[in-house]
Every structure is written in C-alpha cells, then in structure tokens.
Amino acid sequence: MVKEIREEILQKTAIPYMKLQLTDTKPSLFDSKVGGIGYVPRDAKIPEDSEGVQLRLLAQIDCAEITLEDFPHQGLLQFWILNDDVSGLNFDDNTLQDTFRVLYFKEPDRTVTEKEICEKVQDSSSDEEDYFPVRGCYGLAFSAGVD
C-alpha cells in the first residue's frame, strides 16, 4: 500500500525538465551556447548598463531545442550580465534589468553575421580585472527528463 501511495504522489508531482550539458562544439551565432558572441539584431546595440558599459553574453538558448510544454518553441532566449565582481547582481532590486538583461527574440534575423556583432563590441581591454564566470565559448546539448 505504501508503494502505491508513493507512486501516486510521484506521478502527481512529476515536473518535466531539460538538462543542459556543455559541449566542445563551436556554436554558431544562432546556436545554444554559454559564453561567446550572442545574436544582436542589425539595428540594435549590445545591451549596456545605465553607465554605457556593455554587458557580456552569459548564455543563449535556441528555443527550438527545448521540448517543455510551457516554453517557446522558436527564437532565442539570452542572458547578458555585467563583467563585475557580482556578475551584474543588484542587491537593492534584483529585478532591475540594468546590470543584467534577459532578452527573447522570437524571429531572429538569420542574415546577421558574427562579424557585424563583433564590430559592435567595445574594447574592454582596459578593465582592471576580468570577473566574467565563463572562459571561452561552449555549445549546449539538451536532454528531457522528469523529476
């Protein structure tokens, strides 16, 4: 009887998820990735904080790879953060998108090139310290599961 009750509870509380795993692939501008160069529309700038300092791409997800029911099935979801000692965290207002951004592009312009994006990047070599949590660029592989 206990086993049946346990199974019933597990079935009623099951939550689907997507497991993310880093890969050694070289992701393109439109692929899922951690670090690297993120898609930016041709007529837009790389996200900046209120002082004009560019944010850096933490992660980008190609939503077509996600099979969760309540998740977009197309477009790009991006997470940008400030390269500082708290990775863009605002202790006073953790929802204020100044030192971080969460962006979603439903239909990215696939004619935009990585070269165009690189030309928008400001030279940050004068930064005293590099706090960015990712060194390099890694692809992402997804697998569905239930918890």
TISENU-378062 format. One record per residue (C-alpha): residue number from 1; residue in three letters; x, y, z. Coordinates in pm, whole numbers, plus 50000, padded with zeros to 5 digits. Layout:
! residues N
+-------+------+-------+-------+-------+
! timar ! gumi !     u !     v !     w !
+-------+------+-------+-------+-------+
!   NUM !  Ala !     X !     Y !     Z !
...
+-------+------+-------+-------+-------+
This chain:
! residues 147
+-------+------+-------+-------+-------+
! timar ! gumi !     u !     v !     w !
+-------+------+-------+-------+-------+
!     1 !  Met ! 50000 ! 50000 ! 50000 !
!     2 !  Val ! 50281 ! 50244 ! 50084 !
!     3 !  Lys ! 50445 ! 50175 ! 49747 !
!     4 !  Glu ! 50120 ! 50254 ! 49564 !
!     5 !  Ile ! 50075 ! 50580 ! 49756 !
!     6 !  Arg ! 50437 ! 50675 ! 49685 !
!     7 !  Glu ! 50391 ! 50606 ! 49311 !
!     8 !  Glu ! 50071 ! 50812 ! 49304 !
!     9 !  Ile ! 50246 ! 51105 ! 49475 !
!    10 !  Leu ! 50539 ! 51082 ! 49233 !
!    11 !  Gln ! 50306 ! 51081 ! 48932 !
!    12 !  Lys ! 50104 ! 51379 ! 49059 !
!    13 !  Thr ! 50411 ! 51587 ! 49138 !
!    14 !  Ala ! 50625 ! 51498 ! 48837 !
!    15 !  Ile ! 50779 ! 51801 ! 48668 !
!    16 !  Pro ! 50936 ! 51784 ! 48322 !
!    17 !  Tyr ! 51277 ! 51947 ! 48282 !
!    18 !  Met ! 51555 ! 51996 ! 48031 !
!    19 !  Lys ! 51907 ! 51901 ! 48133 !
!    20 !  Leu ! 52179 ! 52126 ! 47990 !
!    21 !  Gln ! 52523 ! 51988 ! 47921 !
!    22 !  Leu ! 52825 ! 52180 ! 47794 !
!    23 !  Thr ! 52982 ! 52051 ! 47475 !
!    24 !  Asp ! 53312 ! 52119 ! 47300 !
!    25 !  Thr ! 53136 ! 52213 ! 46976 !
!    26 !  Lys ! 53193 ! 52552 ! 46815 !
!    27 !  Pro ! 52845 ! 52707 ! 46828 !
!    28 !  Ser ! 52733 ! 52948 ! 46558 !
!    29 !  Leu ! 52581 ! 53289 ! 46622 !
!    30 !  Phe ! 52233 ! 53134 ! 46645 !
!    31 !  Asp ! 52314 ! 52816 ! 46842 !
!    32 !  Ser ! 52265 ! 52744 ! 47210 !
!    33 !  Lys ! 52581 ! 52834 ! 47399 !
!    34 !  Val ! 52746 ! 52952 ! 47716 !
!    35 !  Gly ! 52979 ! 53249 ! 47662 !
!    36 !  Gly ! 53089 ! 53374 ! 47324 !
!    37 !  Ile ! 52917 ! 53614 ! 47086 !
!    38 !  Gly ! 52540 ! 53644 ! 47110 !
!    39 !  Tyr ! 52290 ! 53739 ! 46842 !
!    40 !  Val ! 52208 ! 54111 ! 46831 !
!    41 !  Pro ! 51962 ! 54249 ! 46575 !
!    42 !  Arg ! 52120 ! 54457 ! 46298 !
!    43 !  Asp ! 51951 ! 54777 ! 46420 !
!    44 !  Ala ! 52032 ! 54721 ! 46791 !
!    45 !  Lys ! 52327 ! 54770 ! 47021 !
!    46 !  Ile ! 52483 ! 54515 ! 47253 !
!    47 !  Pro ! 52299 ! 54554 ! 47586 !
!    48 !  Glu ! 52455 ! 54813 ! 47820 !
!    49 !  Asp ! 52412 ! 54917 ! 48181 !
!    50 !  Ser ! 52296 ! 55269 ! 48272 !
!    51 !  Glu ! 52657 ! 55395 ! 48253 !
!    52 !  Gly ! 52705 ! 55271 ! 47897 !
!    53 !  Val ! 52919 ! 54968 ! 47986 !
!    54 !  Gln ! 52843 ! 54674 ! 47760 !
!    55 !  Leu ! 52711 ! 54354 ! 47912 !
!    56 !  Arg ! 52851 ! 54017 ! 47806 !
!    57 !  Leu ! 52663 ! 53709 ! 47691 !
!    58 !  Leu ! 52639 ! 53453 ! 47968 !
!    59 !  Ala ! 52413 ! 53211 ! 47778 !
!    60 !  Gln ! 52192 ! 53183 ! 47472 !
!    61 !  Ile ! 51928 ! 52916 ! 47416 !
!    62 !  Asp ! 51784 ! 52819 ! 47079 !
!    63 !  Cys ! 51427 ! 52756 ! 47195 !
!    64 !  Ala ! 51367 ! 52509 ! 46908 !
!    65 !  Glu ! 51579 ! 52264 ! 47110 !
!    66 !  Ile ! 51354 ! 52282 ! 47417 !
!    67 !  Thr ! 51062 ! 52040 ! 47439 !
!    68 !  Leu ! 50894 ! 52176 ! 47753 !
!    69 !  Glu ! 50523 ! 52243 ! 47708 !
!    70 !  Asp ! 50512 ! 52598 ! 47852 !
!    71 !  Phe ! 50833 ! 52717 ! 47683 !
!    72 !  Pro ! 50866 ! 52893 ! 47347 !
!    73 !  His ! 50948 ! 52651 ! 47064 !
!    74 !  Gln ! 51120 ! 52907 ! 46844 !
!    75 !  Gly ! 51351 ! 53202 ! 46885 !
!    76 !  Leu ! 51649 ! 53282 ! 47103 !
!    77 !  Leu ! 51648 ! 53335 ! 47480 !
!    78 !  Gln ! 51952 ! 53523 ! 47608 !
!    79 !  Phe ! 52109 ! 53608 ! 47941 !
!    80 !  Trp ! 52353 ! 53902 ! 47949 !
!    81 !  Ile ! 52549 ! 54013 ! 48258 !
!    82 !  Leu ! 52792 ! 54284 ! 48359 !
!    83 !  Asn ! 53155 ! 54178 ! 48395 !
!    84 !  Asp ! 53188 ! 54279 ! 48760 !
!    85 !  Asp ! 53263 ! 54103 ! 49087 !
!    86 !  Val ! 52894 ! 54016 ! 49143 !
!    87 !  Ser ! 52811 ! 53922 ! 48780 !
!    88 !  Gly ! 52559 ! 54202 ! 48742 !
!    89 !  Leu ! 52366 ! 54129 ! 49062 !
!    90 !  Asn ! 52178 ! 54426 ! 49210 !
!    91 !  Phe ! 52135 ! 54371 ! 49585 !
!    92 !  Asp ! 51878 ! 54652 ! 49619 !
!    93 !  Asp ! 51649 ! 54547 ! 49332 !
!    94 !  Asn ! 51713 ! 54203 ! 49184 !
!    95 !  Thr ! 51455 ! 54258 ! 48909 !
!    96 !  Leu ! 51603 ! 54584 ! 48774 !
!    97 !  Gln ! 51748 ! 54495 ! 48436 !
!    98 !  Asp ! 52038 ! 54738 ! 48434 !
!    99 !  Thr ! 52348 ! 54529 ! 48505 !
!   100 !  Phe ! 52186 ! 54222 ! 48352 !
!   101 !  Arg ! 51935 ! 54155 ! 48074 !
!   102 !  Val ! 51710 ! 53868 ! 47980 !
!   103 !  Leu ! 51617 ! 53901 ! 47612 !
!   104 !  Tyr ! 51398 ! 53696 ! 47381 !
!   105 !  Phe ! 51399 ! 53722 ! 47002 !
!   106 !  Lys ! 51104 ! 53533 ! 46856 !
!   107 !  Glu ! 51228 ! 53556 ! 46497 !
!   108 !  Pro ! 51599 ! 53643 ! 46483 !
!   109 !  Asp ! 51730 ! 53782 ! 46155 !
!   110 !  Arg ! 51947 ! 53495 ! 46032 !
!   111 !  Thr ! 52123 ! 53722 ! 45781 !
!   112 !  Val ! 52308 ! 53896 ! 46067 !
!   113 !  Thr ! 52672 ! 53783 ! 46079 !
!   114 !  Glu ! 52910 ! 53729 ! 46367 !
!   115 !  Lys ! 53140 ! 53987 ! 46206 !
!   116 !  Glu ! 52863 ! 54250 ! 46233 !
!   117 !  Ile ! 52820 ! 54174 ! 46603 !
!   118 !  Cys ! 53197 ! 54181 ! 46669 !
!   119 !  Glu ! 53212 ! 54529 ! 46517 !
!   120 !  Lys ! 52968 ! 54646 ! 46787 !
!   121 !  Val ! 53181 ! 54517 ! 47074 !
!   122 !  Gln ! 53361 ! 54789 ! 47269 !
!   123 !  Asp ! 53725 ! 54732 ! 47359 !
!   124 !  Ser ! 53725 ! 54629 ! 47724 !
!   125 !  Ser ! 54098 ! 54553 ! 47750 !
!   126 !  Ser ! 54137 ! 54848 ! 47988 !
!   127 !  Asp ! 53926 ! 54671 ! 48253 !
!   128 !  Glu ! 54139 ! 54619 ! 48564 !
!   129 !  Glu ! 54004 ! 54273 ! 48639 !
!   130 !  Asp ! 53810 ! 54017 ! 48442 !
!   131 !  Tyr ! 53540 ! 53869 ! 48663 !
!   132 !  Phe ! 53339 ! 53704 ! 48387 !
!   133 !  Pro ! 53246 ! 53350 ! 48501 !
!   134 !  Val ! 53299 ! 53186 ! 48159 !
!   135 !  Arg ! 53633 ! 53144 ! 47985 !
!   136 !  Gly ! 53568 ! 53071 ! 47619 !
!   137 !  Cys ! 53253 ! 52957 ! 47443 !
!   138 !  Tyr ! 53079 ! 52622 ! 47480 !
!   139 !  Gly ! 52790 ! 52463 ! 47298 !
!   140 !  Leu ! 52489 ! 52327 ! 47486 !
!   141 !  Ala ! 52321 ! 51988 ! 47448 !
!   142 !  Phe ! 51975 ! 51930 ! 47593 !
!   143 !  Ser ! 51800 ! 51616 ! 47716 !
!   144 !  Ala ! 51449 ! 51590 ! 47852 !
!   145 !  Gly ! 51365 ! 51430 ! 48184 !
!   146 !  Val ! 51109 ! 51422 ! 48461 !
!   147 !  Asp ! 51177 ! 51497 ! 48825 !
+-------+------+-------+-------+-------+
